[in-house]
């Protein structure tokens, strides 16, 4: 039986959670959060699943069960208006604050092993007794007023048979608080009542102690920018929770699979963080991904993995110095290179693609037809060849190393010849010049396969920054794949790293702060972003590669290996070196061994203390300092490279201010919108349900968008007749009684050519009303349609009043409309009806005190096909 408990104790008794005090200091000035669809996760290291927290602050449990949190006299649900903050800025313990009148409600969420685990300490580290765990929800109500106040909260499990909602009420004197706790297992357990006695304060402390203990053993980096420091710790936590039994995964609840490509950077992040147990487990799981023909593969038919896997194996040797490891894995590295040598000879000598890899499908470049020759595949396989030659040299296989270097030179010649045929100054995504930039940008990172002054590398940096799709937006590269108006921060990191290698420190710092901008207030990073809507695509937050690439960028700004050289402070903001500012690095693994670094700015210069790596000392250690901040004293064995002072100060407040100055449609409030669901239902006698029978043009149960036999993509189970939804009565047309027509669907250029949907319909009204409600507000054919016009809308309702004035209500993807067959993510409407896979939204607006002549439902010519099911006028 599913069990939840709620224990109420008076203010002085529970004193829960010293943590709440820490959260309160953050609430004084709410941190900036970029995303309108802010997700996060609470969970445990290496468990297969975690509890995702939705943008509207529901908890997602196993088997599609959810938990809704409510507060206040009317038990309003938490919504997207309430932000999620992490304890100490990075721990997977989240606080959500809401208020009603003088009462403030603080919800605190975290995860622990089940309390009946035989060894709960080990269960924190690994799923020793199954995959289940306990979610803790603590709610604290505080009366901030000068008079007594009533407070109420509700924790409501949905989709869990036998799970009762917990409703608690308090009478609070001025300045006092009361608290309650609810415990909910991720998966149902038969004897959950035994958890009632467990002390939340104790289990919170155990959770904090565990995660702080993990970080205490890891490399430590701290800089004067608090956002940057906390985001690094949050990135480590994100990675460990998303890992499944040691296997690096791309996300929790999405991309929950192993990707050699993404995982390569994730493993590097674990290594550079000094999280050796996790790194060892992860790198071992690469070895089993080699096919009988020698090629490494995790995603079918994609060739970059065959270069990335040998790099992972080489990189593990470089950062550990473990000769036995490289000796053990070298044969697999060599087999991967042998596959490359064979594959690149498949094309005849007179082919324009002689000497490069065969055509193949490409995910990142968005070239799925398999007809293109992908540069990123060639670049990665060339890199693997060079690194395998280095491994051969380390192992004393001199002749083999020379053979591989000769092969690499022939490979370079083939790449050069293919590039010349493109007629471009830069490297394109594919040799056919099609696709969006991806693997072709990994020229100087993670190892340099071209000279840093190669004109093609420089031209590529310029191309993606200034020209590709219109150039960078919000300091970030565009991704020109399936959807328009997308930017892709973690993919742009590869160009940032090329700029770092080239010594373009000001550009790196600007990129770094734009990267930080594209995160949540709890420092969760995305994959791609619909920047006009501030949405992470496909709800991919927190994205592990996004977090890993941030951590790598941050670390290499401070500590960067370049061949047999070690570079310190290669790209840091000048203000991090101001008088009184400190940078601390402890126990940082490098290719040369572990090192520590302390930097303190003074009024006359910079004091630096260095404990250099000793396992294999670098040939050069170079400290990069601005002209205005010279080294105070000297450092034995360290060269100082003086660079120019930075012309502009970049910090997090500056980039937020710059972003907020942008004129974006999503920042404009839509006048008259009503908060739904209604606090009290509107009686039918006070409503007029408008007649849409003549305008309806499609059958929701057979072919809602004109496609015959669309499989499950139907409105199966949608009720018909009069239905009260969100507190509003609607008349939903029964297509069986209306010649097979039940929904209004407007035009889309993607719709079948034999079905001509109208571009607009008119709904006669000729009556005055108080409020107007629409059921539908979804669209098909284009899930991420960015819209058009001043609102970025796909359609609009235009209300025509008798005095000649109009009122426009735009349908904006992500705000007042969304894709019909995906989970509803529009944040200014209410999901009123839901089935599998469909949903319909309710939208309401207040009206002028003037009679309405008609309503025009007008399509705006974008790919989306807008849908309307019913309209109700409140008299």
N, C-alpha and C positions, 0 to 999 in steps of 0.2 A: 504494500500500500504506500502511496506517496504520502509523505508526511511533512508538514511545515509546522513550526512552532513560533509563538510570539510571547516573549517574556517582557513584561513591563515593570520597570523599576523607577522609583522617584529620583529626581535630579541628583541628589547627593550620593545615591547608592551605587549606580552602575558606573558612573564616571567614565563612560566608555570612551574609550578610545581617545587616548591622548591625541590620536591622529586628527580628531575633529578640530582640535585647536590649531593644528598645523594647516589644515585646509582653510580655516577661517582667514588666515593672513593672506592667502591667495585670492580670496573672494573680494578683498577690498578694491582691487583693480583687476577685473576679469581678464585673463590672458586672451590674446587674439587667437581665434580658431578659424582657419581658412574655409573649412568644409561645411556645406549645408547637409551633407550626409556623413556625419561624424560617427564612425563605428569604433569599437575597441573590444578587448577580450580579457576575461579573467580566466585563469587556468593554471596548470602545473607543467613543469618541465617534462618534455618528452611524452606526455599523455597524447593519445591519438586525437582527442577532441578537447575543445575549450568552450566556455560559455561566452558567446558573442553578445555584446551590448549594442543594440540597434541605435540609429540616430535619434529615435524618440524614447530611448532609454528603457526598452523592454529587454529582458534576458531571454536568450534563445537556448533552450535545453535540448536534450536528446528527443528523438521521435517527433520533432516539430512542435513540441510543447513550448510555451512561453510564459513569462511572468510579467505582469503589468503592475507598475508602482503608481499609487494614487495618493493624493494629499488634499487636505482642506475640507471645509464644511460640505462641499458638493463632490468630494472625492474625485477631483479632476485628475486625469492621467498626466504623468510626466510627458513632456513633448520635446521637440527639437529645440525649444527655447532654452532649456536647461542644459548647460555644458557639463562635460565630464572632465574632472581634474584628477591627476594621479598624486598619491601621497609622496611627499618629498620631490614631486615633479617627475618621478620615474617608476616608482613601485607599482605592481599590478593590483593596487588597492585604489578604487575610484570613489570619488565623492561627487554627488549630484545635489545641488541646492535649489530649492523652490520656495516661494513665499506666498502667503495669502493673508492680507491685512498685516497685523503685527507679528504673526507667527511665521518663523522660518523653519523649514524642514530640511534636514541634512540626511541624505541617504548615503550609506557607505557599503560598498560591494567588494568582496574578495572571495578567493577559492582556497580550500585546504584539502588534504586527504580526508577520507572518511575517518571520523574519530575512533572507530573500532579497529583501525588498522593495527596489526601486531607491532609494527615498527613505524610510527608516523614520520620519524625523521627520514628514514629511507624512502618512504612513500612520497615525500616532498620532491625527492631527487629523481624518482623513477616509479613507474606504475607497478609496484611490487605485488599488489594484490588485486589486479584488475584495473579497468580503466575509469571506474567511477570516482567521483570526488564530490565535495560538499560546497555549495554556494552559500555564502553568508550575506544577509541583508540586514543592516542596522539602520533604523530610522530614529532620528533625534528631532524632537519638536521643541523650539525655544520661543518663548513669549518675549519679544523685544519691546513691547509697549509698556505703558504706565498703568494699565488696568488689567484685570483678569481676562483671560481669553480661553475659548474652547479650541482644541486641536484634534485633528482626526487624520489617520493614515490607513492605507489598505495595501496589502500585498496579495495579488490576485493571480494564482496559477491558472493557466488556460491550456486545455488539451491534456490534462493529467487526470484520468479517472480517480476519484476518491480524494483528490487534493482540494481542501477547503480554503477559501479566501480568509485572510486574517485582517480583521478590521479592529482598530484600536482607537480609543478616544481618551483625551486628557483634559482636565481643567487646570489651567496653568496660571499661577500667580505671576505678577510682573517680574521679569528677569529670571524666571525659572525654566527648567527644561524637563522633559521626560523622554525615555528611550525604549525602544522595543527591538527585538531580534527575531528574524525568521531564517530558518535553515532549510535549504532545498537541495537534495541530491541532484546531480546532473541527470542520472538515470534513476528510475524508481528502485527502492529497496524495501524489503518486507518489514524491517524492524527499525524504521527511522525514528520512532518515538524515543528510542534510547539516546538520541542525540540531544534531547531536550535539556539535559543536565549540563551540557558542554558550555563552558564559559567563553563568550565571544571575545572578551578582552584578552584572555590567554591565547586563543587561537589567532587573533590578530597579531599579537606579539610574536608568536611562532612564525607567522607568515613573514612579518617584517624581518625577523632575525634570519630566516632562511635566505631571503633574497639579498639582504645586506651581506650575509656570509659569502654568497656566491661572488658578489662584486668585490669583496675584500680580498679574495684570492686572485682576482683578475687584474689586468693592467689598469692603471688609474690615470686618467687624463682630466685635468681641471683647468679651465681658462676663465678670464674675467667675464665672459658672456655666459650668464646662467642658462639661457635657453639652449645654447650649444652643448654645455656640459650635461644637462639633464637629458637632452635628446640622445646623446651617446649612450647613457645608461638605459634609457627606454628602448633603444635599438637592440642592446644585448638581451633584454628581457623578451622582447618581441621574438627574437630568433629562438630562444630556448623554449618558449611556450609552443611555437609553431613546429619545432622538431618533433618527429614521431619515432620513438625508440631509436634515437640516434640518427635518423635519416632527415636531412635538411629538406624542408618543404617551403613552398612559396607563400602560404598563408594558412589561417585557421578558419575552416569553413568555406574557403575558396582557394583555388590552386593548391589544394591539399594533396600534392603529389611531389614526386622527386623530379627535378629538372637539372640536368647536368649544367646547363647554361647558367641559370640563376644560382644554382647551388655552388658553383665555382666561386663566386664572389662571397656567398654566405660562409663557406668554409674559410676563406681568407679572413673574413671578419672575425670568426671564432679564434683563429690563430693569432691575429694581431691583438685581440682582446686578452690573450693568454688563457682562454678557456679550453685547456688542453684535453680534458676528458671528452668534451663534446666534439672537438676537432678530430680526435683520433677515431671516434666512432663514425663520424661523418665521412672521413676520407677512406676508411675501409670499405664503405658501401659503394664507392666509385669502382672498385676493382671488379665487382660482379656485373658491371654494366657493359662489358666488352663482348661483342658478338664473335661467333666462330671465325669470321673473316678478318678479325682484328679491329674493326671499327667500333668505337664507343658510341652508344646511342641510348637516349632516354625518350626522345620524341621521334616518332617514326619518320625516316626519310630526311632528317635534318643533319647536316654535316658539321656544324660548328662544335657539337659535343665532342667530336673526335679530336679537336684541337684543345678544347677546354679541359677535358679529363687529364691528358698528360701534363698540362700546366698545373692542375690541382696537385698531382703527384709530385712534380718538381718543386712547387711552392712549399709543400709540406717539408720536403727535405731542406730547402733553403732556410726556413725559419726555425727548424729544430736542429739542423746539423746532423741528423740521424743517417749515417752512412748505410747502416744495415737496411733502412727503409728504401733508399734509392736503389740499392743493390737488389732488393726483393722485387721492386715494381718496375725496374728498368725493362725487363723482357716485355711487359705489357705496353710500356711506352713505345718500344721499338716496333711491336706488332701494329700499333695504331699508325705509326709513321709509314710502315711498309704498305698499309692499306692506301694511304695518301699517295705514295709513290706510284702505286699501280693505277689508282683511280685517275690521276691527272694525266695518264698516258692513254686514256681511252679514246680521246679525240684524235683524228689523223693530223699529221704534221701541217697540212695545208688548211686546217680549220681555223677560224678566227678565235677559237677557244682552246687551241693547242696548249697543253701544259698546265691548264687550270682545271679545277674540279668540274665534274659533270653538272648539268642542270639539276635542280632539286627544289622541293618546296621550301618556303621560308616563312616562319611565323612573324618574327619581328619586322622584317621588311614588308610584310603583308603581300607576299607573292605565293599564293597557294596553288597556282596552276601547275607548278613544277617545271615550267618551261624556261626559267631564268637561271643564269649562272651567278651565284651570290658571292660578292666580294668578301663579306664577313667570313664565309666558310674558308675561302682561300687564306685570308689573313690569320685565322685561328690555326689552321693546319700548318701554315708556314711557321707560326710561333712554336707550335708543338715540335716541329722538326728541329728548330734551333735549340729548344730547351732539352730535347732528347740528345742532341749532340753535346750539350753541356754536361748532361748526366753521364754520357759515355766518357767524356774527358775526366770527370771526377772519379770514375771507376777504373781509370787507366786503360780504357779501350780506345787508344789513340787513333788507330786506323779507322775504326768505326765512326769516331767523331769526325774525322776528316771526310769520310764518305758522306756523312749526313750534311756537313757544311757545303760540300760540292753540290749535293742534291738541292739544298736550300738556295744556292746561288742560281741554279737552273730554274727553280721555281720563281725566284725574283724576276728573272729575265722574262718568263712567261707572263707574269703579272704586269711587268712594264709594257710588254707588247700589247696585251689586251687593253691596258689603259690608253695607250696611244691611239688605238682604234676608236675609242669613245669620242675623241676630239674635245674632251672636257679638261679644264685645268685641275679639277679635283677628282677624287675617287667617288664614283656613284654607288648606290646601293647594290646594283647588279651590273654585270658587264653589258646588259641590254639597255641600261640606263633607266630602268623602271624600279618602282618600289619607294618606300620611305627609308630615310637614313637610319641605320641601326648598327650592325656589326662592322660596317665600313668605317665607323668613327673610332673603333678600337685600334688605333694606329700606334700610339705611344704608350698605351696602357692596356693591360697591367704590366707588360714589358714592351720595350721599344723595338718594333720590327722595321721601322724606318728612321732616318735621321730626323732630329727635331727641327731642322731647317729645310726639310724636303718641301719643295714648292707645292706639291700635291697635298701634303698634310696641311700646310698653311692655307691653301685655297679651300680645302674642305672645312676647316674651322670657320672661315669667312662665309662660305656657302650656307652652312647650317645656321650660323648666327644671324646673317643678314638677308638671305634670299629664300631659303627652303620654306615654301608655303607662305611667304611673306616675312620670314625671319622670326627670331625669338619673340615670344610673348611672355610677359611677366618673368623675364630673365630665364626663359626655359625653351628648350627645343620643341618644335612642333612634331607631331606624329600624324602622317597623312595616310592612314590606313582605312579602316572600315567606316569611321565616323569623322565628320568635319569638326573643326574647332577644338582639336585635342592638343594638349601639351603633355610631355612625358618626362618628368623630372629625373627619374633614375637613369633613363637612357641618356639624357643630357649630361649626366655625370662623366661620361667617357670623354666628351669634348672638354669639360672642365679639367679633367686630369691631363689631357693633352696640353692645355694651357699651363697647367702646373709644371709639367716637364719642361715646357719652353720658357719658364721663368716669368710668365705673365701674371704676376702676383695680384695686381689690382683687379684683373678680370676674374681670377679665381675667387677672390673675396666677395665680389659682387655676386657671382654665381652661387657661392656658399649661402649667402643670406637669402637669396631668392629660393634656394632649395629648402631652407628652414621655414620660409614663409608658407610653403605648401605642406603644412603639417597641421595636426590638431593641437588643441591646447595641452593635451597630454602627450604630445610629441609622437604621434602615430603618422607614418608616411603612407602615401598612396602608390598605385602604379600610374596609370594615365589619368588625366583630368580633363573634364569638359569645363574649360576655364570660364566660359561665359555664364555658367550656372554654379560654379564652385562645387562641382560634383566629381568625386572619384568614380571612374567608370566601373560598372559592375560591382559597386560597393566593395572595392578591393582595398580596404583599410582594416587593420594595419598590414601593409605589404612588406614581406620580409626582405626582399631584394631592395626595395626602396629604403628600408632602414639600414641594410648592410652597406649600400653604396654611400649613404650619408656617413656612416661610421668610418668607412675607408677614406673618403674625401677629407674628413676632419683629421684623421690620424696622419695622413700624408702631407697635409698643410704644415704639420708640426715635425714629422719624422718621415723622411722619404729616402728609400734605398734607390740608388741609380748605379747599377752594375756593382763595382767594388767601392763605391762612394756612399757616404751617409750624409744626407743634407738635413739640417735642422732649421726650423722656422722658415721654410721655403716660401710660404705664402700665408702670412698672418696679418690681421689688421694692425696698423700702427698703434691704434688706441689700446690694444692688448698689452702694449709695452710702455704705456704711460706711467708716470710717477705713482707708485703705490699699487700698480696692477701686478698680478702674479700668474704665472703659468707653471703647473706642476705635472710632471709625467713620472710615473713610478712603474717599475717592473714591465716595461714595454718590450715585447719580443721584437727582434729585427733579424734580418738575414745574417747579422754578425754576432748575435747573442743578445742577451737582455740588457737594457739600459734604463737610466733614470735621468731626468732633466729638471732643473728648477730655474725659473727666469723671474726676475723682479725688476720692475721699472723704478728708476730713481729720477731725481730732478736733473741729474747730469748725464745719465746714460742707463745702461742695462747691466744688471748683475746676473751672471750665469754660473750655475753649478752643474757640472756634468759628471755622471758616473758612466763612462762609455762602455760599449759592448766589448767583451773580452774573449769570447769563444773563437772568433776569427776576426780580428780587428780590421776595420776597413782601411783601404789605402789612403783615403782622405776623409776627414770630417769637416764639413763646411757649415758655418753658422751664418745665416742670412739676416742682416740687420739694416734698418733704414738709416739714411745719412744723419738724420736728426737724433738718433738714439744709438750712440756708439757703445761699444763694449766697455764696461768699467773694469779695469784690470786686464788680465790675460787668461787664456785657457790653453794649457799644454796640449799640443797635438791638434789644435783646432784652427782652421783658417776662417777668417771673417770676410764674407763677401758683402760689400756695402752696396745697397740698392737705393733707388730713388725713394723719396717720401711719397706717400699716397696722396692724390689730389682731392679725394673725397672720402669722408668717413662713412663706412657701411657698418650698421649694427641692426639689431632686430627692430627696434622702434622706427628707425629710418625707413626700412623696407616696407613695414606695415603702413606707414604714413604715405609712402609713394604709391603703394597699391590702392589705398583707400581714395586716392585722388583720381583714379581711373573712373571714367564714366561708363558704368556697366548697367544694362537694363535690369539685371537682377537686384540692383540696389534701390530701384524705384518702387515705393509701396503702391499696391493696387488699391485704389480708393473703394471703400464700402464693403470689403470682404468681411464675412461673418465667421466667428470662431465656431467650429463644429467638432463633435456633436453638440446640439443645443442642450442647455441646462435643463429645460423643460420642454416636452414635446408640444408641437402645435396641433391643436384639435382639428379634425377634418372639417368641422363647421366653420372654421376660420380660414379655410384654404379653398383655392380653386385649382384643381389639377388640370393643366392645359392639355388639349387634344392634339396628339402628334400622329394620329392614325394615317392622315393623308400624306404626311411628310416621311413616315417610316419607309425604308427601302431595302432592308436586308433581314434575313432570318438568323437570329443569334444562335440557333440550335443546329443549323445545317451548314451554312456558309456565311459567317458574319462579315467577311471581307471579300466575298465573291469567289473564293477558291473552293472548288468542289472537293469533298472528302479530305478535309484538312487534318485528319487524325484527331488528336486530343485538343486541337486549337479551336474550341467551341465554347460557348457560354453555357455549358452543361450544368444543370441545376439552378440556373437563374430563376428566381420566382417571378411570376407574372401577376397581374391584377393590382389591387391597392396594397401597398406595403409601406410601413413606417420605418424610415431609415435615417439614423442620426437625429431622430426627433421630428422628422418631416414626412408627411404622407405623400407618396408618389403613385401615379397610375402607370404601371409598366405594361406595355402592350403585349398581348398574347398573339404571336404570329399565326397560330392556328385559327384565330378569329379575324385575321386581317390580311388574308390572301398571302400568307407566308412572309409578312413584313412586320418586324418588331422593333428594330433599331434605326436610327438615322445615322448614316455614315457619309461623310463628305469626301470630296475628291482627293485622290492621290495618284501621282503619275506612275506609281508602282503597282496599282491595282490591275487586275486582268482587263485586257482591252475590250472584252465583250460586256463589261459592266461599267457604265458611265455614271459615276456618282456625281451628284450636284455639287457645285461650288458654294452654294448657299441655299438656305431655306428660310421662309418667313413664317412666323407663328403669330397669328392674330391674338390680341389681348383685349384692347378697348375697355380697360378697367384700371382703377387706381389700386395700388397695393402698398404694403409696408416693407415686405422683403420678398426676394425671388430666389428660388432654389433650383439647381440643375443636378440631375443624376446622369452620370456618364463621365465626361471630362477625362477620357482616356483616348489613346489613338493606336493605330496599327501601322505596320509597314516600316516604321522608322523609330526604333526605341529611343534613340538619342537625338531626335530632331532638334537642332538648335533654334529653329524658328526664324522669323524675319521681322523687320520693322522695328519701331522704337522699343517694343517690349521683348523682342525675341520670341514672338508667339507663333504657334502653328495654326491657330484659329481664334475667333473671338465671338462673343455675344455682344451685339449692339442693340441696346434697349432704346427704342424711339418713343419719346414722350409726345403728348398731344400738343404741347407748346412749341414743338419743333426741335427741342434739345435732345441730345443723345447721351447715353452712358455706355462706355465700352468696358467689357470685362475680358481681358486676354487669357487665352489658354497657353500657358508657358510651361514647357517641359521641366519637370522638377519642382515647379511651384504650384500651378493649378491644373496640371495634366501630367500623365505619364503613360508608359507602354502598358497596354491592356493585359498582356500575358506574362508580366513580370511582377514581383512583389511591389506594391505601391510605394513609391518614394517621393511623390509630390508632397511638399510640406505645408501647403496652404489650403489643402482640401482634406476631407475625411473619407477614408476607405469605408464605404457604406455596405457594399456587398462583395463577397469574396468566394471564389470557387477554385477549381483546378483546371486550367492555370489562370483563370481570369479574375478581374476585379472591376468594380465601378466606384467612382468617387462622387461625393456630394460636395457641391460648391454653393455658397450662398452670398448674396449681396443685399445691402440696404438700398432702398429706392427713394427717389425724390417724392415730395408730396404733390404729385401731379399724375393724372391718368396716363397709362401706357397705351400707345396705339398698337405696337407690334414689337416682336423680338426677331432680329435677324441673326441666324447662326451662320457665320461666314468663314470659309476656308481661306487661308492666306497663301496657298500655292506651294507649300513646302512638301517634302516627301510623305509626311505623316497623313493618315486618314483619320480625322477626328470623329468621335462617337458621342451621340446624345441618346439617352434612353427615356428621360422623362423631365418635365418641368412643372413646378408648383409655385403658385402665387399666394402669398399670405395676404389676406385682405386687410 
